Amino acid sequence: MTTTRKCPICRRPRAEEFTPFCSSRCKDRDLVRWLDDGYALPVPPSELDEDAEA
């Protein structure tokens, strides 16, 4: 049984040309999310962060 992978933005089937997305529109939407701080990578607070708050 093969499963069709879906676009992470709109959940439609992926297109080989735009993998892992289905279209250039979804690819661009993902880029905008990264540029607008819509995504964040979890990291432990550093000592510099604690000094800046004090």
N, CA, C and O atoms as CSV, one atom per row, in Angstrom:
chain,resi,resn,atom,element,x,y,z
A,1,MET,N,N,0.844,-1.186,0.000
A,1,MET,CA,C,0.000,0.000,0.000
A,1,MET,C,C,0.883,1.241,0.000
A,1,MET,O,O,1.724,1.397,0.885
A,2,THR,N,N,0.707,2.116,-0.967
A,2,THR,CA,C,1.474,3.352,-1.025
A,2,THR,C,C,0.605,4.496,-0.526
A,2,THR,O,O,-0.596,4.545,-0.792
A,3,THR,N,N,1.217,5.392,0.186
A,3,THR,CA,C,0.489,6.558,0.675
A,3,THR,C,C,0.953,7.776,-0.100
A,3,THR,O,O,2.141,7.933,-0.382
A,4,THR,N,N,0.023,8.622,-0.435
A,4,THR,CA,C,0.343,9.855,-1.139
A,4,THR,C,C,0.689,10.908,-0.103
A,4,THR,O,O,-0.118,11.221,0.773
A,5,ARG,N,N,1.871,11.441,-0.205
A,5,ARG,CA,C,2.262,12.496,0.734
A,5,ARG,C,C,1.522,13.768,0.373
A,5,ARG,O,O,1.248,14.051,-0.793
A,6,LYS,N,N,1.211,14.522,1.410
A,6,LYS,CA,C,0.411,15.725,1.202
A,6,LYS,C,C,1.227,16.977,1.450
A,6,LYS,O,O,2.222,16.960,2.175
A,7,CYS,N,N,0.794,18.046,0.845
A,7,CYS,CA,C,1.401,19.364,1.017
A,7,CYS,C,C,1.224,19.792,2.476
A,7,CYS,O,O,0.117,19.690,3.004
A,8,PRO,N,N,2.284,20.269,3.146
A,8,PRO,CA,C,2.150,20.673,4.546
A,8,PRO,C,C,1.318,21.940,4.748
A,8,PRO,O,O,0.918,22.240,5.873
A,9,ILE,N,N,1.058,22.675,3.691
A,9,ILE,CA,C,0.288,23.921,3.809
A,9,ILE,C,C,-1.210,23.668,3.600
A,9,ILE,O,O,-2.022,24.036,4.448
A,10,CYS,N,N,-1.580,23.037,2.468
A,10,CYS,CA,C,-3.002,22.894,2.140
A,10,CYS,C,C,-3.499,21.452,2.164
A,10,CYS,O,O,-4.696,21.220,1.991
A,11,ARG,N,N,-2.618,20.482,2.374
A,11,ARG,CA,C,-2.938,19.063,2.480
A,11,ARG,C,C,-3.335,18.406,1.151
A,11,ARG,O,O,-3.806,17.269,1.170
A,12,ARG,N,N,-3.166,19.068,0.004
A,12,ARG,CA,C,-3.401,18.424,-1.289
A,12,ARG,C,C,-2.196,17.555,-1.638
A,12,ARG,O,O,-1.142,17.705,-1.019
A,13,PRO,N,N,-2.318,16.658,-2.600
A,13,PRO,CA,C,-1.172,15.829,-2.986
A,13,PRO,C,C,-0.008,16.682,-3.478
A,13,PRO,O,O,-0.205,17.691,-4.155
A,14,ARG,N,N,1.204,16.267,-3.129
A,14,ARG,CA,C,2.414,16.995,-3.522
A,14,ARG,C,C,2.643,16.906,-5.020
A,14,ARG,O,O,2.233,15.942,-5.667
A,15,ALA,N,N,3.306,17.924,-5.568
A,15,ALA,CA,C,3.744,17.923,-6.956
A,15,ALA,C,C,5.256,17.747,-6.962
A,15,ALA,O,O,5.960,18.386,-6.181
A,16,GLU,N,N,5.751,16.894,-7.830
A,16,GLU,CA,C,7.182,16.607,-7.888
A,16,GLU,C,C,7.997,17.892,-8.086
A,16,GLU,O,O,9.069,18.048,-7.500
A,17,GLU,N,N,7.494,18.788,-8.896
A,17,GLU,CA,C,8.197,20.042,-9.211
A,17,GLU,C,C,8.378,20.941,-7.983
A,17,GLU,O,O,9.364,21.673,-7.894
A,18,PHE,N,N,7.443,20.893,-7.044
A,18,PHE,CA,C,7.457,21.805,-5.889
A,18,PHE,C,C,7.641,21.081,-4.555
A,18,PHE,O,O,7.373,21.667,-3.506
A,19,THR,N,N,8.084,19.839,-4.566
A,19,THR,CA,C,8.230,19.039,-3.350
A,19,THR,C,C,8.913,19.831,-2.254
A,19,THR,O,O,9.945,20.448,-2.518
A,20,PRO,N,N,8.399,19.844,-1.061
A,20,PRO,CA,C,7.296,19.048,-0.507
A,20,PRO,C,C,5.931,19.696,-0.644
A,20,PRO,O,O,4.983,19.267,0.014
A,21,PHE,N,N,5.806,20.706,-1.470
A,21,PHE,CA,C,4.543,21.426,-1.619
A,21,PHE,C,C,3.806,20.991,-2.878
A,21,PHE,O,O,4.347,20.235,-3.684
A,22,CYS,N,N,2.581,21.462,-3.051
A,22,CYS,CA,C,1.787,21.097,-4.216
A,22,CYS,C,C,1.891,22.134,-5.329
A,22,CYS,O,O,1.604,21.834,-6.488
A,23,SER,N,N,2.298,23.346,-4.982
A,23,SER,CA,C,2.341,24.414,-5.982
A,23,SER,C,C,3.313,25.509,-5.542
A,23,SER,O,O,3.789,25.527,-4.407
A,24,SER,N,N,3.587,26.410,-6.465
A,24,SER,CA,C,4.461,27.532,-6.113
A,24,SER,C,C,3.776,28.445,-5.099
A,24,SER,O,O,4.450,29.106,-4.309
A,25,ARG,N,N,2.449,28.489,-5.113
A,25,ARG,CA,C,1.711,29.310,-4.155
A,25,ARG,C,C,1.962,28.835,-2.726
A,25,ARG,O,O,2.253,29.645,-1.846
A,26,CYS,N,N,1.851,27.523,-2.492
A,26,CYS,CA,C,2.091,26.985,-1.150
A,26,CYS,C,C,3.561,27.136,-0.771
A,26,CYS,O,O,3.881,27.400,0.388
A,27,LYS,N,N,4.436,26.974,-1.725
A,27,LYS,CA,C,5.868,27.155,-1.473
A,27,LYS,C,C,6.147,28.590,-1.015
A,27,LYS,O,O,6.902,28.812,-0.068
A,28,ASP,N,N,5.533,29.553,-1.693
A,28,ASP,CA,C,5.709,30.966,-1.326
A,28,ASP,C,C,5.063,31.287,0.019
A,28,ASP,O,O,5.612,32.071,0.794
A,29,ARG,N,N,3.906,30.693,0.306
A,29,ARG,CA,C,3.252,30.909,1.605
A,29,ARG,C,C,4.139,30.431,2.741
A,29,ARG,O,O,4.213,31.072,3.789
A,30,ASP,N,N,4.813,29.303,2.536
A,30,ASP,CA,C,5.712,28.780,3.559
A,30,ASP,C,C,6.887,29.727,3.772
A,30,ASP,O,O,7.281,29.974,4.911
A,31,LEU,N,N,7.444,30.253,2.701
A,31,LEU,CA,C,8.552,31.203,2.802
A,31,LEU,C,C,8.126,32.450,3.578
A,31,LEU,O,O,8.874,32.941,4.424
A,32,VAL,N,N,6.946,32.955,3.295
A,32,VAL,CA,C,6.447,34.142,3.998
A,32,VAL,C,C,6.293,33.853,5.488
A,32,VAL,O,O,6.582,34.716,6.316
A,33,ARG,N,N,5.845,32.660,5.836
A,33,ARG,CA,C,5.729,32.310,7.262
A,33,ARG,C,C,7.091,32.364,7.939
A,33,ARG,O,O,7.204,32.869,9.055
A,34,TRP,N,N,8.126,31.851,7.281
A,34,TRP,CA,C,9.472,31.903,7.859
A,34,TRP,C,C,9.942,33.352,7.995
A,34,TRP,O,O,10.509,33.724,9.022
A,35,LEU,N,N,9.713,34.160,6.977
A,35,LEU,CA,C,10.195,35.542,7.003
A,35,LEU,C,C,9.443,36.415,8.004
A,35,LEU,O,O,10.003,37.374,8.534
A,36,ASP,N,N,8.178,36.087,8.264
A,36,ASP,CA,C,7.362,36.852,9.216
A,36,ASP,C,C,7.398,36.262,10.624
A,36,ASP,O,O,6.541,36.589,11.445
A,37,ASP,N,N,8.370,35.402,10.920
A,37,ASP,CA,C,8.495,34.757,12.229
A,37,ASP,C,C,7.273,33.925,12.586
A,37,ASP,O,O,6.920,33.816,13.760
A,38,GLY,N,N,6.626,33.338,11.589
A,38,GLY,CA,C,5.496,32.455,11.845
A,38,GLY,C,C,5.933,31.108,12.381
A,38,GLY,O,O,5.137,30.385,12.979
A,39,TYR,N,N,7.198,30.765,12.170
A,39,TYR,CA,C,7.756,29.521,12.684
A,39,TYR,C,C,8.850,29.874,13.677
A,39,TYR,O,O,9.470,30.933,13.584
A,40,ALA,N,N,9.076,28.992,14.611
A,40,ALA,CA,C,10.148,29.195,15.583
A,40,ALA,C,C,10.759,27.844,15.922
A,40,ALA,O,O,10.057,26.838,16.019
A,41,LEU,N,N,12.055,27.837,16.098
A,41,LEU,CA,C,12.762,26.630,16.499
A,41,LEU,C,C,12.931,26.655,18.001
A,41,LEU,O,O,13.429,27.643,18.541
A,42,PRO,N,N,12.532,25.598,18.698
A,42,PRO,CA,C,12.659,25.587,20.155
A,42,PRO,C,C,14.117,25.450,20.573
A,42,PRO,O,O,14.814,24.541,20.122
A,43,VAL,N,N,14.567,26.332,21.415
A,43,VAL,CA,C,15.923,26.286,21.962
A,43,VAL,C,C,15.860,26.656,23.435
A,43,VAL,O,O,14.993,27.427,23.846
A,44,PRO,N,N,16.775,26.113,24.233
A,44,PRO,CA,C,16.792,26.504,25.642
A,44,PRO,C,C,17.287,27.940,25.778
A,44,PRO,O,O,18.095,28.393,24.966
A,45,PRO,N,N,16.821,28.651,26.777
A,45,PRO,CA,C,17.289,30.033,26.964
A,45,PRO,C,C,18.792,30.043,27.263
A,45,PRO,O,O,19.307,29.179,27.972
A,46,SER,N,N,19.471,31.033,26.710
A,46,SER,CA,C,20.906,31.139,26.964
A,46,SER,C,C,21.167,32.167,28.064
A,46,SER,O,O,20.264,32.895,28.474
A,47,GLU,N,N,22.382,32.215,28.525
A,47,GLU,CA,C,22.746,33.184,29.564
A,47,GLU,C,C,22.606,34.609,29.048
A,47,GLU,O,O,22.273,35.514,29.812
A,48,LEU,N,N,22.857,34.817,27.762
A,48,LEU,CA,C,22.715,36.152,27.191
A,48,LEU,C,C,21.279,36.626,27.280
A,48,LEU,O,O,21.038,37.797,27.572
A,49,ASP,N,N,20.303,35.731,27.031
A,49,ASP,CA,C,18.906,36.102,27.133
A,49,ASP,C,C,18.541,36.533,28.562
A,49,ASP,O,O,17.793,37.492,28.751
A,50,GLU,N,N,19.067,35.828,29.551
A,50,GLU,CA,C,18.760,36.150,30.942
A,50,GLU,C,C,19.368,37.484,31.344
A,50,GLU,O,O,18.753,38.236,32.100
A,51,ASP,N,N,20.577,37.798,30.850
A,51,ASP,CA,C,21.226,39.078,31.156
A,51,ASP,C,C,20.471,40.239,30.510
A,51,ASP,O,O,20.402,41.322,31.092
A,52,ALA,N,N,19.908,40.037,29.329
A,52,ALA,CA,C,19.209,41.103,28.636
A,52,ALA,C,C,17.910,41.462,29.360
A,52,ALA,O,O,17.479,42.614,29.300
A,53,GLU,N,N,17.287,40.519,30.031
A,53,GLU,CA,C,16.033,40.775,30.740
A,53,GLU,C,C,16.250,41.521,32.049
A,53,GLU,O,O,15.336,42.192,32.528
A,54,ALA,N,N,17.424,41.421,32.630
A,54,ALA,CA,C,17.681,42.021,33.932
A,54,ALA,C,C,17.929,43.506,33.844
A,54,ALA,O,O,18.161,44.155,34.864
